[in-house]
Amino acid sequence: MKLHKAIVVLALMIMAIPLNAQLSINIRYTGPKGAAKKYVKEMEQSGIAARIRAVEGCIRYDYFFPADDPDGLLLIDEWADQAALDRYHASPMMKEAAALREKYKLGGRQIRMFNPLVRNPQNDNKQQTMNNALTPRRQGLAVMAALEAKGDQTGLEKAAVEALDNGLTVSEAKEALSQLYAYTGFPRSLNALGTLQKVLSARQAAGIKDNPGQDADPLPADYDALKQGTAVQTQLTGKPFDYGFVPATDYYLKAHLFGDIFARNNLSFADREIVTVSAISALPGCEPQLIAHVSGARNMGVSDAELRALPSLLEEKVGLAEAERLRGALKAVLGDAHTPVQTVDFSVWPMGQPNTAYAQYFTGNSYLAPMDGGLANVTFEPGCRNNWHIHHKQVQVLICVAGRGWYQEWGKPAVPLVPGTIIEIPEGAKHWHGAAADSWMQHLTYHKDVQADASNEWLEPVSDEQYHRVK
């Protein structure tokens, strides 16, 4: 009966969803001790789950075991549109999965959430601005440069494929990664060129013919690298520059970097500054040079619109920290409004997927990455926090691993969450936890001393007034 009611409610909700909307469905099931895990095991071993995932339009079909319900099961499935969901409902797998739930006496406990995945208009605007300002070719140059500087060869391999597919020539890709030895060092430059070589070999073996492009024109026999480099450096900085502290370095900058490298005309001056700005954005502690090159990029023909489009591109393709550094430099040069935030490194603790199953209990966006041993890594964006809530008949443990945030029990001062902070939340204590207003935050969580009939009680949101009083 419980399962029947859940399906009826689900059907009524589906009727209110546009037919072309992407759908996310999250259903909690519960049953006798151990039944949920046996059900999932048979779904996987029998191939039923695999055949569901193979249905055209299935984006996701995954199971999770909630920490607050040892005998519960959370199903999260996502579909491209209503037609894709209808194909699944009409398939034999729908009846096979239902039969297995009956076999293991699993009942529909609660529908946590069912909604179309609505696109964020703000993100759409950023994407449109980025595409309007930066050509696909320059987007490819920027992303490859930042990943070269970051030392992310896996990311660079994917970015190189995308850039080549979007029209970047082999000559341009080689030139950009070669130029960067002057900014990031030979080791990173050579590693990146090795990755590019690997990508090109694989594409050639697959029959893909990339555009080789044109190599740089030969320089005249009487070419004066020092003279030309001095002129290029003056154009970039907007005034003559002499590094008298170390004359040899001054010579290398003028004659070699701006004289020899910048003289190669298979990349324009503007291209080279897009590459340089993007790479320095990925170098911690180089903010003064980044600010100087943002200013210099404008002198070399990079538009303000292109510069303003770069942070969104880097955030999407490279990382939060790289985008944050560049936004700070744009504020310094262009006066753009920007409130600095502390970022976290998702290569250390994964960001996970949008926490849709519990989104109704959060202010702001959170992300969930299930881990081994019953642990979960929860990521909070700046300002995100969960509602006041109570864990009944269980103790929740929080371990902050990145960023900064807060934990607060009702009627008590807030406790800062910083990496290494461990909080054991007493059973029955009304509390909330979340990120600081100017920082991302990640914490691990698990439950211990779990008794029979343990549960969560979700209460009212933490108001803006309550949140901003925390110090």
N, C-alpha and C positions, 0 to 999 in steps of 0.2 A: 504493500500500500504506500509506503514512504517513497519507494522508487517511482511508482505510478504518479504520485503527486508532483515529484520533481520533474518528470518528463512533461506533465501538463503545463506546469509553470514555465518550463523552458520553451515549449511550443508557443505559448502566449507571448513570450518575450521575442521570439524569432519573428512573429508576425509584425512587430513594430520596427524591425530593422530594415533599412533599404536593401534591395536585392543585390546591389553591387558593392556593399560595404564589406570590408575585411572583418571576420568574426573571431572573437576569443571567447571560449567557453571553459569555465572552471567549476567542477563539481566535486564535492566531498562525499566519499562513501565510507561506511563503517560496517563492521561485522564481527563475528566471533574472533577470539584471540588467534592471531597468525593467519587468518583467512585472507587478508588483503595482500600479503606478500606471496601467498600461494597463488592467488588469482593473477598477479602481475607476472609471476614466473611462468605460469601456463600460457598466458597471453603472448609472452615473448617466445617461449620454446615451441609453441604450436604454430607460430608464424602469423597469427591473427593480427597482432600489432603491426608487424612489418607490412602486411597487405593493406591495413588501414592507412599507414604512412605513404603507401604507393598510390593511393587514390589521387587522381588529378585535382590539384587545388589544395591538398593538405599541406599546411605549412609546418605544423607541429602537432605531435601526439605523444605526450610525456606523462610519466607518473612520478609523484613525490609522496614521501611518507612524512606527514606533519609531525614536528617535534612535540606538539601539545596533545597529540592523539596517537599513541603507540599502535593502536589497531585500526587507524584510519588510513585513508588513501585519497590523495588529491589528483584528479585528472585535469590536465591543461591541454586543450586542443585548440588549434587555430586553423582557420580556413580562409581561402582567398576571397570567397564570396558565398552567397546563399546557394548558388548552383553547385558549388563544390561540396557543401554540407549535404545537400539533397542527394548527391551521388553516393555519399557514404551511407546515408539513411536507407537508400534503396539497395545497398550491397548486401551480400550474405554476411559480411563481417559484423554488421549491426546486430543481427540476430544471434550470431555466434558469441559476441561479447556479452550480450544480455543473458544468454544461456549460462555462460561461465559465472556471471554475477549471481545468478540464481543458485548455481552449484555450490558456491562458497558463501551463500547467504549474505551478500553485500547489499545494503540498502542505501539509497540516496539520502545523505544526512542533511546537506545544505548546499544550495547553489551560492558560491561566494560572489560570483560576478559573471555577467554575460553582457558583452557590449561590443560594438564595432570598434576597431582600433582607429580612433579618430586622429587624423593628422594634425599636428600642432601648426596652426597658421604662422606662428613666429618662425618655426623651423623652415616652413615652406618659403617664407619671405627671404630668409638667410640663403637658402639654396638658390632661389631665383636671382638674388643680388650677386651671389658668387658666380653663377653661370653667365650673367649679363656682363660682369666686369672682367672676368678672367677667361681667356680662351681655353679649350681643353688642353691645348699644347702647353700653355703656361701653368695650368693646374698640374699637369704631369711633371714639369720641371720643378715646381715648388715642393710637391710631395716627395719626389725622389730625393731632392736635396735635404729635406728635413730628416728623412729616414736614414740617409747616408750619415748625417751628423749624429743621429741618435744611435747608430750602430745596429739598427734593426734590419737584419738581412732578410728575414722572413717577410716582413712588411714591404721591404724594398723590392723583393721579387714580384709580389702581387702588383705593386705600384708600377713597376717597369712594364709588366704585361698590359696594364690598363693604359699607360701612356703611349706605348707603341700602337695599341689598337686605336687610340684616338689621334694618331697622325704624327707623333713625335718621331723624328728620324733617328736612325742609329748614330749618325754623326753628332747630332745635338745631344743625345743622351750621354755618349762618351765624353763630349766636351764639358758638359755640366759636372759630371762626376770627377773628371780630371782637374777642372778648375778648383774644386773644393779642397784639394790637398793643401792649398795656400791658406785655407781657413780652418780645416778640421784635422789636418795632418795626413801624411802619406798612408799610415796604416788603415784609417777609415776609407780613404779614397780608393786604395787598392782593393780592399775588401769589397767595396761597392762595385768596382769595375769587374771583379771576379763574379759577383752575382749577376751583373748585366750580361757577361759573357755566357754564363750558364743559361740564362733566360733565352738569349738569342740562339744558342745551340739547340735547345729544346724546341723552340718555335720552328727552326729550320728543319729539324727532324720530323716535325708534324706537318711539314709542307706549307708553313706560313712564310710568305715573302714580305719582309719588312722593308720599308723605304730606307735605303742606305744614306740618303741625303748627300750634301756637298761638304767636302772637307774645306778647311780654311784656305784662302788664297795665299800663295807664297808672298813673303815680304820683300820689298825691294832691297837690292844689294847694299844701298847706302842708308838703310833704315837705322834711325837713332832711337834705340829703345828708351834710353834715359830721358831724352827730350820729349818723345811722345808720351811716355808714362807720366812725366811731370804734368803735362797738359791734361791728360785724362784724370789724374788725381785731383788737380785743381778744379776741373769741371764737377767731379763728384762731391768734393768737400765744399765747393762754393768760394774757395779762397786758397791762396798758396799755403802749402803745408810742408814743414820741415821737421823731421824727428831728430833734432840735434843731439838728444841724449845718447842715441846709438846710431852714428852715421851709417854703419854697414846695413842696419835694418832699414834705414831711410832709403838707401840705394836699392835694396831688394824690393821694397814696396814700389818704388817708382819704375825702375828698369825692368824688373822681372814680372811682378804681378800686373801692374797697370801698363807696362810697356810691352812685354812679351805675350802674356796670357790674354789681356783685354784686346790686343791687336788682332787676335784670331777672329775672323768675321763670320764664322759659322754660328755664332750667337751674337745678338746685339748687346749693347751696353745695358739696355733695359732688361733683357733676358738674364744677363749675368747678375744684376742686382736682385731680381726676383729669386734667383738661386741662392745668392748670398744671404739675403734677409731670412729666407726660409730656413737655411742651414743654421744660422746663428740663433734663431728662435729655439733650436733644439739643443743649444749649449748652455747649461746652467752657469751662472756667474759671469756671463758676457753681455750683460744688459747695456753697458756704455757703448760697446761696439755695435750692438743691435740698434740702439737709438741713432747712432751716427749713420748707419747704413740705411735706415728708414728715411732719414733726411737726404742722404745721398741718392737713394733710389729715385726720389722726386726730381733731382737734378739730372738724372740719366734717362728720364722719359717714362718712368713708371707713374701711372696716374694715381691720385688719391683713392679713387674707386677701387682700383686693383689692390692697393695696399689694405684697404678696409675689408676686402673680400678674403684676404689670406687667413685671418684667424679662424673663420668658420671652416675653411678648407682644412687647415691643420687640425682643428678639433675633431673633425670627422674622420680624417685619414691617418693622423699621426698620434695625437694625444692632447690631453687637457693642458698639461704644463707648457707645451710648446705654444699653444694658442694663447695662454695666459700671459706669457712673456711678451708676445708680439702685441697683445692689446695694451700692455703697459707702455711699450715703446710708442705705439700710435697715440696714446694719451699725451706722452711727453712731446711728441713732434706736432701732432695735428690738433691737440687739445680735446680729443674725443672723450666723452664721459665714460668712466670705467671705475668700478669699485674692485680693487684687488681681492682675489679669493685664493685660499690655499688649496692646491690640487693634491691628488693621490696618484700613485703609479699602478695602473691596472695590470701591469705585467707581473707584479708581486702578488697582489690579492685580486682575483678576477672580479669584474664588475657584475657579471651575471646578466640575467634577463629582467625586464621590467616586472616589478612585483605586483602584477595585476590581481592576483588572488586576494591580496590584502590592501589594495589601493584605496578602498573606501575607508580604511582606518588610518590613513596617512594624510598629512598636509605636505604637499610637494611630492617629488618623485623619488622613489626608492627602487633598488634593484636587488635581486636575490640570486645567490650562487650556492646551490646545495653542494656539500662536501662530504667526504668519507666520515664514518664514525658518528653520524647523526648531527654533525656540525653544519651550520649554514653561515655564509658570509653575506652580510647585509650592507649595502652601499647607500648612503644618504647624500643627495645633492645639498648644496648650501641652503640652510633654512628649512630643510625637510625634517619632520618629526612625526612620530606616531601619536595616536590619541592616548589620553589617559586610559590605562587598562590594568587588569588584575589577573594574575596567574593563580588559579585555585588548585590546591593539592599538588603543587610542584614548585620547584625553585628554578628560576631562570638565571643563567650565567652569561654575562657580557664580557668580551675581551676586545678592547679597542686595539686595532692593528694599524690604522692609518688616519691621518687628518685630525680634526678636533671636533668635539661635540659635547653634549650634556646628558646627564641622567638626573632625574629628580623624582623623589617620593613626595606624595601629598603632605603638605605642611612642613616640609623640610627644605633647607637650602639645596640648590642644584650642585651636583658634583661634576667637575670637568672630566671629559673623556679624552685622553691622549694616548698615543701608542704605549701599551703596557698596562693601562688601567684595567683592573678586573673588578667587576661588580657582581655580587651574589644578591639577587633580588629576593627578599623574604616572601614566602608564600603568603598570599592575601594582601600584599602591599599595593596600594594604588600608585601608579608611577607612569612616567613617559621617558623616552630617550630619542635623541636625534642629533643632527649636525649643528654646528655653530652657523651663525648667519653668514659668515665670510669664509667658510671652509667646507670642503667635502669631508665625509667621515665614513670609515668602515669599521664594523665590529663583527666578530664571530659570536655566535650564540648557540646555546644548547640548554636542555632541561635536565635536572637531576632530582632525586628524591621524588620521582613521579609516583603518585598513588592512583588507585582505581578512581575512575570518573574525573580525572584531572581535566581542566578546561581553562579557556581564556574568556574573560569578560571584557568586552570592548566598551569604552565609555565615551564621554564627550571629547571633542578635539581640544588640543592645547591652543588657547586663543593667542592672537598676536600680542595682546597686552601681557599675558602670562609669559610668553616666550621672550619678548624683548626686555622683560624685567630681570631675566637670568643674567648673572654676572659672575 
